């Protein structure tokens, strides 16, 4: 397995020149978030990724978390790595200084976590979920709960989890059976939760569980679910009535302990109600939406890791004489046309995903910090619209890119020693947890497109179409081609929106059958917008003579490749949505 090298220049390019870092650091509350601060944060986070987390990645795969005599032991080196995070205050990067945080933009945090997820995805699940728990308690916890839990969770001295899924429930949270019985001003919880990432471990002094459960008078369904904060260690220092009864044996992310948690085997696990009764799912969605973006970021991160390894292998691996090769003897397989196609597919997809994710992160900063209500509202709309794309499309693409990485390696990619297979195994879960791709696609259609009859979707597509027209007029072939294909893709997406708005009410099965192809279509087009913006910026840099090493020229070439190899798929996906959705319903069960 090759060493991960943080792509700092690409990250800074996307942050500064595509997304617009200056507009984020100018927001109220971010006075200390200067360009120099960004340099310092990203450089040091890159050192941690490359020097601390990446060397532990393979060790975590081969020597993962284990449950021994009721105690979860993490991979050797994990504890020391976690201490590095805690001592540097990294977990508190996006949180208020009132609780020990740095108070920096979410955009900074997103860039840091891209590098850490790429370096060691299994490890970085822990700070990822802890940050989500901090968000939920910050918004909905009582003043007493925030004062007690947040200072240590922000620093990472205590970690956090979310406990939703149960053996009989899966994604159907209405089927949750865990109970919470009043006991004075507290509650006694009982029930079992499964798939709890970092549900138990030996990294922190305490683990703060956010648990969905039902009160005795709870109505049926999702409207009867409440949220409780349930610590592993109680304020008096005693152990709460909860335990990890087993760890799942998984395809990948072996270093991350995925626990089956049992609450209340004896007197009941002591917890406190968060917020109002029966509003737990609403509150938990704060954590879930954070996790969905973070998991989507894993799609980008694992793709970058797989690409770096495949590119380096292709440069070093000498085999055969490439078609049209005029040099003497053999050459690295990077000179074979199809290997170049594979690598450019990986590279262009990564740049599209990075643009989507950093735009989403910047939108979150604007939505929370902009002084103008209209600007906050519009940014929140964009964030909500991008979330299912960032999670669903980016994880599917990340998994595909990890698979292409194995393909570039050939037979050696199928051998564990090279490390390419680990990236593919680790990537496989990203399309499943925090809501499968179909769940994200249904969210995109139901809550984002149909809710306002396609209004915001059309607003975004109009922006994309305007950019496409601008680029299409360029005398530069790469820009003109990018604009032309982007225009076609935006038009296909607009027609798809019209079809959905006009036909979804006829039969809800139509929209459900069209959901994933619609998600793919929007991912490709919004990703195309991002590489097109990068190409536009790159052209300006070339015009002013700032491209001394070919960096900006590469952005133009990457956009051109994406335009001719990826964007044309939007037309086919439109056809799949409009003509193909009905064929799904026409399949008899006996055929399956």
N, C-alpha and C positions, 0 to 999 in steps of 0.2 A: 504494500500500500504506500502510495506516495504521500509526502507531507503536504498538508493543506497550506496554501499561501493566500492570505486574505487579499481579495481584489480591491485594494483601497482606492486605486485611481478610478475604477469603474463605479465604485460606490460614491465617491465624492462627485464624480461627473453627474450621476443621476440625482444626487441630493442638490447640488448647486446649480447645474446648468439645465436640467430637465424639469425638476420639481420646483426649484426656486427656494433655496435655503434662506436667502435674505428675507423673503416675505414671511417666513416662519419665525426666524430669530427676532424680527421686528415686532412680534405680537406681545401684548402686555403680559408680564410675568416671566418673560424669557430674556431679560436684560443681560444676564450673564452668558447667554448661549451665543457667543460670537463665533466667527469663522475659526478663530484660533482655538476656541474651546472644542469645536468639532474636530479639528486636527488632532488635538491632544487626546480626546476621548477615543476617536477611531484608531489612532496609532496604538494606544495602550491596549484597547480591546483586541486589536489585531495580534499584539504580542501574546495575550492570554490565549487567544484562539490557536495560534500557531505553536506556542511553546508549552502551554499547560494542557489544553483540552484535546488537541489533535493527537498527541502521542498516546493518550489514554483510550482513543476510540476503538482501536482493534483489541486492546486488553479487555474493554468492556464487552465486546462481542464474544470473546473467547472465555472470559471469566466473569460472567454476569452476576447480577444480584442473586442472593440465595437466602432462604429462610432456614435458620439453624437454631433449634431449641427455642422457638418462639421469637427469635430476634432476626431481623432482616439485616444482612451484611451486604454492603455495596462493594463494588470492584476496588481492589487495592489502588490507591492513588486518588480515588473519588473524594475522600474526606479532605485531603490536602488541597485539592482543586476547589472544593467548596469553600474552604477557609480563605482562599485567594479572592473569591467573589465577595465574601462577607467583609474581609479586611479592607477591600477597596471600595466598599459601599456601592457596588455595581447594581445590586438588586433594586436600590432606591433611585436609580437614574431618572425615571420619569415622575417620581412622586414628590409631594410637597415637602419642603424643608421643615414644616411644622412637625413632621413625624420622622425626620432624619434623612429625607430624600435629597436629591440634587436639584430637583425642580427644572429639569431640562426637557426639551421637546420629545414627544413620542417618536418623531422622525429619527432622532439620535438613537433612541432605544431600539428601534426597528433595525437600524444598520448594525448595531452591536450584536443583536440576536441573530441576524443573518450569518455573521461570521461564526458565532458560537454554535449555532445549529449545524452549520457546515462542518465545523471542526469536530463536533461530538454531539450528535442529535440526542442520544440517550441521556447524556448528562444534562443538557440544557432544558429538557422537559421540566426539571425541578424549578429553576428560577422562572420559567415561563408560567407555570401554574401558580406559583406563589404570587407573582405579579397580578394574575387574574383574581386571586382571592383578595389581595389588597384593594383592587378596584371595587370589588363588590362590597367589602366592608366599609370602604371610604364613602360610598354612596348611600348605603342603607343601614349600616350599623349605628347603634346608639352612641352617644358621646362617651359613655363609659366603656363600651366595647372598643371603640376606636382608640381611646386612651390606653387601654390595656393591651390590645393585640397589635396595633399598627406599628409602633416603634420597633418592635423586634421582628415583625414580618418585613417591614421595609428594609431593614438592614440584612435580612436573611438569617438572622440568628434563629428564628422560627420559620418554618416553611408552611405552605398551604396546599390544600387539595380541594377538589370538588367531587362530591359523592352523589351521583345521579342514578346510574344504571343498576338494576337489580336482575337476578337470574331470569325472572319471568317477564321483565319489562322491556329490556333492550332500548330501542329508541322511542318506544311508546311509554312516555313518562306518566301518562294517565293511569298506567297499571301499577304504579309504585305502591308498596304495602308497608314500608317502614313506618313505625309509629312513634309518636312523641306524646307522653303523658305528663300533664302538669305536676310539678313537685315544688310547692311554694312559688317563688319567682323564677324558678328554673324548670327544666323539662327532663324527663327520663326517656331516652331514645332506645329503640330496639329494632333490629332488622339487619339484613345483609346487603352489602353493595359489592358490585364486581367491576373489574377493569379500572381500579383506582390507581392512577399513576402516582408513584411515590407515596402510596398510602401508608407505608411504613419504611423506615430507613434509619441509618446510623449517622446521618450527616449533621443534624441539628438537635438542639436540646428539646424542642417541642414541635409538634405537627398540629396545625390548626385545620380541622376538617369542616368544610361547609357541606351540610347534609340536607337533602330533601326528605321530608317525612310528613305524615298526616297527623293532625290533631284528632282527638276523639270525636269532635263534632264536625269534622271536615266534610264538605260535600264531595260527591264522587267526581272523578275526572281531574283534569289539570288545575281546575279552579279550587281544588281542595288540598293543594300542596303548599307547605310552609318551609321556610329556610331556617336552619339552626347552625350555630357555631359551636363545635364540639372539639375541645382540645384533647390531645393525647395525655398531656400532663395538666392536672388541675391547679388552680392558684395556690392551694396548700402544699403542692409538691407531690401529691399522690397520683397514682396511675388511674386514668379513667377506665370505665368498663367498655373497652373496645380493643380489638386485636386484629392482626393480620393472620388469617387462618391458612392461606396458601398464596403462592406466587404463580402467575400464569407462565407456561412454557411457550414462548412466542417464536415467530418466524424471524424477527429482527429486534432491534433496540434492546438487546439482552441486558445491557447495563442498567436499564431503567426498571425498577421493581414495579410490576403491575399487580396490585394486590387484590385479593378477595378480603373484604373487611367485614367483621362481625361486630355489631354494636349491641350492647345490653344483654350479654349472655347470662349475667347475674342480676344485679340490682337495677341495671339500666344505665346507659351512658349519659352522663350529666351534660346538658347543653343549654344554650340560651336562644330564644327566638330572635331572629334578625328581622327588623322591620315589622310589618303588619302580618297577622295571620292570613293564610291562604294565598299569599302573593309570592310564594317562594320561587315559582318558575319564572315569573317576571324578573325577580331580583337575580336569579341565577343566570339569566340571559346576558347580563353584563359580563359575567365571567365567561360564558360560552362564546359570546361574540369576540371577546379578547382572544380566547383560545382558537377560534376559527381563523382569525387573521394570523395568529402565531403558527398554527399548523400549516396554513397556506405558505407562510414564510419558510417552513421546513421544506416544502416542495421546491422553492427557489434554491434554498441552501444545499439540499442534497444533490440537486442538479448541477450546481456550481462545483461541488466536490467531485462528482462523477465526471464532469467535463474536464476539470484540471487533470485528473488521472488519465482519462482517455487521450487527451491531447499530448501529454508527456509520453505516454506509451507509443502513440503513433509517430512521434518524432524520433524515438529511439529504436523502434522495432524495424529491422531491415528484412524485407521479404519480397522477392519477385521484382520484376521490372514493370513500373507503372506504364499504363497506356500513354504513348506519345513521349515517353521519357527519352531525352536526348543526352543525358549525362552518361558517364562511364559507369558500368557495373550496376549494382542494385541500389535502391534508395529506401529511405524510411517510408512506411506505409502511409504517412501523411500526404505523400505525393500521389497516391492512388485516388482517382476522381471520386469513387464512392465513399472512401474514408473522409474525404473533404466534405462531401455532402452530409455525412453523418455529423461531423464536427460542427459544421455551420448550422445544422438543424439544432444542435445542442446550444451553441453560442447565441443564436438569434432568439431562441425561446427563453433563455436565461435573461437576456436584456429586456425582452417584453415583460417577463414576470417581475423583474426588479422595478421597472417603471410603474407597473400596477401597484405593487406593494408600497413603494415609497410615496406614491400619490395618495393612497389610502391613509398612510400614517400622517402625512401632512394635512390631509382633510380632517383627521381627528384633532390635530392641534388647532386648526382654524375653528372647528366646531366648538371647542372648549374655551378658546382664548380670544377670539376676535371680538373687538368692542362693538361691532355692528350686528344686531340680531339677524338681519337678512343674510349677511355673510355666514353667520353661524348655521343658520337653517340650510342654506344651499350646500355648505360643506358637509353637514350631517347627511343630507340626501345623497351626496356623492359617496360618502363613506358607506352608507347602508347599501347602496347599489353595488359598490365594488366588492363588498365583503363576500358574498357567495361566489363571485368570480375569482377573487383572490384565494379563497379556500378551495373551491371545487375544481376550477380549471387549472390552477397552478399546481395542485397536488397530482392531478392526472398527468399533466405535462412533466412534472418533476419525476414521476414514476417512469414515464416513457423515456425521458432523457437518461435516467439511471440504467434503463434497459439498453439504450443505444450505447452507453458506455461499455457494457458487457460485450456488445456486438463489435465495437472497435477493437477490443482485446482479442476477439476470436475465441479459440478454445481456451486460452489462458484466462479469459474473463469468467469462465465457468469454474475455474479453480479458485478455492477460497484464499489461497496464499496471496493472490494479487490484490485482493481487497475490493475489486469491482463488484463482486457478488454481494458483499455486505451492504454497499450503497443501495443496491436494488432491493435487498431484503428489508433494510431499514425504511426505504421509501414506501413500501407496500401499505403500511398502516395509515399513511397520511390521507388516503382517499376514504378512509373508513371512520376513524375516530373524530369526535366533535361534529358528527353529522356526515353521513355518506355523501357521495357526489350527487345522488338523486335527491337527497334532502336539501342540499345547497341549490340544486336546479329548481326544485319546487318552490324554494324560498324566493329565488330570482323571479320566477314567473308570477307566483301568487302575491307576494308581499311587495315586490319592487316594480313589476311591469303592470299587472292587472289592477293593483290597488288604486292607482291614479289614472287608469286607462291608457297607460303608456306615455304619460306626459313627460316625466323626467327622462325616461329612456330616449324619447325623441329629442329632448334638449341635448343630451350627451351626444347623440348621433349627429345632430346638427353641428356641434362643435367639431366632431371628427370630419364631417363632410367639408366644413370650411377649411380645415387644415389640408385636406386632400386636394381641394381645388387650388390652394396656394402652391403646393408642391408640384402639382401636375403641370403648371405653367413654367416650371424651371427648364432651362436649356441643358441642365445636367441630367444625364440618362438615369442615374440611380435615383435622383429625387423625383423625376417625372414618373418613372415606373412605380415608385413607392406611392406617389399621389394617386395614380390611376388605379392601382389595385386596392388602395385604401378606400377610394371612392366607391368602387364596386362592392367592397365588403360592407361599408356603411349602408349602402342602398339595400343590400340583401338583409341586413339586420333590421332596417326600417320596415321593409315589407313583412318580415317575420313578426314584428311588433303589431303591425296592422292586422295580420292574420289572427294572432292570438287574441287581441282585443275583440275582434269580430266573431270568433268561433269558440272561444273557451267556454262561454256561457251555454252553448248548445249541449255540450257533453263534457263534464270535468275530466273524463278519461283522455280526451284529446290533448288538453294542456299537460296532463301528467305524462303521456306518451311522448310529447314534444319537448319535455323539460330539459333533459340532458343535452340533446342536440342544440337547443337554444343556448344553454350555458356555454357549450363549446364554441358556438358561433360568436357570442359576445366576447368570450375570452380571446378568440383570434383577432377580432376587430379592435377591441380595446387595447390588446397587446400591440396591434399594428399602429395604433395611435401613439403608443409610447416609443416604438422604434422610429416612427416618423418624426416625432418631436426631437429625438436624439439626432436624427439625420439633419434636421433643420439647423440645430445648434452647431453641428459639426461643419456644415457648409459655411456658416458665418465665421467659424474659427479658421477654416481654410482660406476664406476671402481676406482675412486680416493677417495671414501669415503666421498663425499661432501653432500650426501643426508641424512641430520639429521632429517628431519621431513616428509619424504615421498613425497616431492614436485616433485622430478625428477622421482620417480617411477610412479607417477600419469601421467606424460607426456608419459611414455612408454605405460601405460594402455590405455590412450586416443587415441594414435596413433593406437594401436592394434584394438580398437573398430572401429575407422574410417575405417581401412583397411578392416574389415570384414563386416561392415554394410553400408558403403557409397561408397567406391571405386568400388565394384562390379557393381554398377549402370552404370559405364562407358561403360561396354560391351553392356548393353541394349540400351544405348543412341546411341552407334555406329550403332546398328541395326536400330534404329529409323531414323537416318540420312540417311543411305544408302538405306534402303528398304522402309522406311515410308514416305519420302518426296514426292515421286511420288503419294502416295495415297491422299495427300492433294489436289493436282491438279485434281485428279480424282473425287472429290466430286462435284456433280452438285449443283448449287445454290438452286434448288428447294428442296434439301434435308435439307438445313440449316433452 
